[in-house]
Amino acid sequence: MAAPNARAETFQLASNTLEDGGRMARAQLFYGFGCSGENISPELHWQGAPQGTRSFAVVMHDPDAPTGSGWWHWVVFNIPADVTSLPEGAGDPKSGLIPEAIQSRTDFGSPGYGGACPPEGHGDHRYQFRVYALKVDQLKLDQATPAAMVAYQINANKLAEAQLEVKYGR
């Protein structure tokens, strides 16, 4: 892990779609696996990235999924350093809303946003959206790269991270 940055405490992630500590909205739920959401990625914006940030990565992870390693719902990297927000719906790779970035394979098996859909009766799960400030312009990975490998490269190159967490259960 990178040494803490003096400005890291000012790095913040927020959303006009979701409230930190709140509940996942229906629009952000998965469509499939018994869930009937709209599978639309939320709007996200961040500020206060540390000096030396050369790119960003954004992930959505459910650490409570009954897999032993959680569930990767969204993995986006190679976001240019001058981009500080993702509009609602950017998680659809066909939308063209973040053309510079790469969305790689999630645990649903394909690139792009996959909304919340915890097992029925499993209680609330935590859905952690994180933005990472990276010290490299690009991670040398592609859309077929598994989420765990992207996470490894993110952690090897991060300067700081910020998180927004919501819950959902059914």
Summary of the structure (lengths in Angstrom):
residues: 170
radius of gyration: 15.0
end to end distance: 35.3
largest distance: 45.1
contacts: 544
relative contact order: 0.27
helix: 12%
strand: 35%
